[in-house]
Structure formats: structure tokens, C-alpha cells
């Protein structure tokens, strides 16, 4: 008996919604992603700097790197940022009250690298405040924010800065994060996830109008736009989602640039992954609650599809939980009353096969689009079979847990968090 | 793609962990492929004398599948078209998008004095102090742009 067939009466509509919503959204994302690819990526040369309009000059940029207890990563991150292939830039590392030797390491690096500047926050303030301080002290008006353990591609600045020159309404440009750590199963699956989910969704959202969130790990901002909307919010768990909505509400354009690469570390333990996804889910719910009013204002009409999708996704998570619980209860009841007739209603059947086939097709499509940025992705395709089983469950569970937590948290509390595990490193001993 | 950025320390994992992961993944693929079996039933044929009857279920299945697919394509195409058209609507902008002096705007939020801000911007190393509300109240420089230590 399929998932659809078992649910009768009041749950039949709910069960159909649980099945059809992710299926439909998957195909919608693929459609939008293909449109974006055909418009913006086909035929572009990755290793060549993009052209500017006639007479335009490359604007100087400030790379902001908030660091909190990044003693293990800061040398590599700052060193890579200083290798930026760009006419004029500075790197500002913001030591956010680290308890380890991050501050000392940054001071040592600043003594030998003239392009590096260091800002020490006297006490830990959180990423949003670190970015605010960096923005205030930066010498240039184009800010590129990356994480303290991220490795910026030398050509990333070319690809992001061109948008600000070409269009004065651009407030932010987000880049394309690639996963470095591929040791464990979790690491390998996340490689595919960032390509087939994050990258595909951003392409589709850009095609259809507005982006839900920039990637906090690599985004370029026009400083004037950020200051106009009140800068990064210190009470939001995901300052990247928040600043995206602030900018778009004010009419600024936020773009996705797949050629602007950054190499990042992701959790490779379930505990670390859960903590990260829970924070992301809580941040998404915070933004949902803070921006519900856009649905009442015609001037924010471009954000309605995003808001509706976010709202429906939250509903879907709870609906899935309800359907699963109801299905299990029905099976237990029928097994108790008439064991010879009981059939596990949640056993997958052809409907699940279609969902699975769609999933695998989405992964293949994203592999095709992203292979120019991340060679060897085909090998990870084999491990993506785990994605629906593990990541859907984690994302759904995170959303279910996030909603009541955010409501209980309220507003105004400073958002601080510690990055989860950074994956397994190669033991060089 | 810089290969040196990739971290693959699989050889450091315990062999039992690697074996379990590989075997579980292969098993999951087999299970997934068996789920495809209902889809292939659309193409079932019967041999020896039942070919006529077999064609009818096949044709009917294909018709139903095509009928549902058409609905699906219409929904997908319609939604995509609507979203594309929606994105072309005029954008409302809250006031002018040109911000003449973003630093003045930022400075108003933080009660730090202008001299300290200018010195901080010229320095290579500085320390920023915040109050309890998260506003910047002081900036002390440690090393200026010429690499000289602050007095």
C-alpha cells in the first residue's frame, strides 16, 4: 500500500500535499535553474576576468573576515585572501574576542603583510557586530565578507565587483560555496547538496525574481546599501538571511554569481550537522516572523513568492510529521486488531519511486551545471542516494524544532554561536 | 578547481567504518532500484498468444501516464511563466538608492568620535570597544598604516 493510498478521510489531502509539494518544487527549481544557466553561464570562461562597460574602472574592495577562535584556520584563510587577483584591495580580519591565539596570529600576519589590517573587538560581540565594525573601518565601499575558515578563489572579486559597476541598484552579490572536506559520507553528501540544492535554488530564485538568502560565507556588499538598511542585525541567528531581506525590501537588487567561488569546511558529524541546520532553520523562521508584513504591502510584491514558499515549507514539515505519525498509528492499530490484514502503510511504493527518480535527476542536472566549478563531482553522485533519507529528515526535524524555539526566544537577544566541527583533517604526522 | 583545497582523509578512517559506509550505500542503491520496478510495469508484455490483450493495458497505461504528465507540465509551465512575469513588475524603491555618504550614516549609529574613527581607518591594527547595547564607543589604534606603533 503506497503512502497515498493508506491515508483516507481527512488525511488524504494532507498526504497528497506531503507527496506532491517537494516533487513540484524540485521540478520548479530545475526549470528556473536551467533558465539561469542559459542566460548567465553558458559560454562564459571561468579563468578569464569578465569585461566591464566601456570607460568603467574596477572599484577597490575590502575583504572582511570575521574570526572567532580560528587559530587553526586563520593563517590559511588570510593567506589565501591576500592572493586575490584584483587591482586594488585590502583584507580586514576582525578578531571577535577570540579565546585562543587568533589575535596573536593576526598581529603577526599584519606585521608582514601591508594589505592586511586587523580589528580586535575587545569582547566577543557576534558575527553581525564584527561585520559592522569591519564595515565602519573599511577604506573601500565594496565589501566582500567571507568566513574565518573559508578560502577565497583569487578571481572571485572580479566576478562579484562587475555587478556593482554594471548596475547601481545592486546591493549585494552572493557567490558559490564549494565544500572542501570529503572524507566521510556526510561530507560527500554535502558536496552534492550544495550543488543540487543550494546552487540550484539560488539560480531558480534569481530567475524568478528574488533570492531568499545570500551565502554568508561569501557575499559582496555595497557599503552604502548596507548602511542605508541599518546594517547587519545583531539579534538574528542568520545575519545573511536577514540582510538579504532588508536589502530587497528597500528595493536593492541581490544577485547570485556562480563564478565567484569560495572553498568552505562543513560538519562531518551528525551532531555538528544538526546544530548547524537547527541554527539555519531558526534563522529562517526568525526572518519569516519578522517579515510577515510584506504579504500585506503591494510594494513588496516581489517578495511574496519567497515568503509563500517559506511559509508552505514550514507547514509541509509539520504535515509530514503528522502523516508519518498517523500512518504509524494506523498500522499499529490494525496490527493489534487484525494482524493478518495489517500492512505497513509507510513502505515506499511507486509514488516514492517517482520522488526518488526526480531527486536523482535533479542531482544529475546540478552536476552538469556545476561541473565547471568543481571537477570530480561525478564521483560524489554515488553517495547522493543518502540525501533524501538523511538530509530531508534532518531539515524537516530542524524546522519542526526551530519554530517553537524561535517563538520562545523572542527578539532582541544577541545572536552568538560557535561554529560546529569543521570536518576531518588530514593527519600529516 | 584547486585540488589542494580538497580534504579527503578517508584513509584515516577505520576500515570497518569505510566498509560499513560502502556496503550500506550499495545496499541503498539496490533498494532504490527495486522501487523502480512499478515504473517498468508500464512496459510489461505477455508472450505467447496474449499479445493483443497485452497491448491494451500498455496503451491504457501510456495514455493515463501521458494525461497526468500533461497536467503536470501545464502546472509547471504555468507557475514558471507566472513567476517570470511577476518578477518583471516595476520595483518599488524606498527613497533614493544612492547613499551619498554611507560612513556618515554608520557613524550616527555609533557614538565614537570622528577623530578616533579616522585614526582607526588609517591604522593597520586597532581595538574596538562596544557598550552593552552593541554600539561602538571607542577605537584605539595599535599600529598605523605606515606600520608605526601608536604612541
Interface residues (C-beta under 8 A of the other chain):
Chain A: X24 X27 X28 X31 X32 X35 X107 X110 X111 X114 X116 X117 X118 X119 X120 X121 X122 X123 X125 X129 X132 X133 X135 X136 X137 X138 X139 X141 X151 X168 X169 X171 X178 X180 X181 X182 X183 X184 X185 X207 X208 X209 X210 X223 X224 X225 X226 X227 X228 X230 X231 X234 X249 X250 X251 X252 X263 X265 X298 X299 X300 X301 X302 X304 X305 X348 X349 X350 X352 X353 X354 X356 X357 X373 X374 X375 X376 X382 X383 X385 X386 X389 X414 X423 X424 X425 X426 X427
Chain B: X1 X2 X5 X6 X7 X8 X9 X10 X12 X13 X21 X25 X28 X29 X32 X35 X36 X37 X38 X39 X72 X75 X76 X79 X80 X83 X84 X86 X87 X89 X91 X92 X93 X94 X97 X98 X99 X102 X103 X105 X106 X107 X109 X110 X117 X120 X121 X123 X124 X125 X126 X127 X128 X129 X130 X134 X136 X139 X143 X147
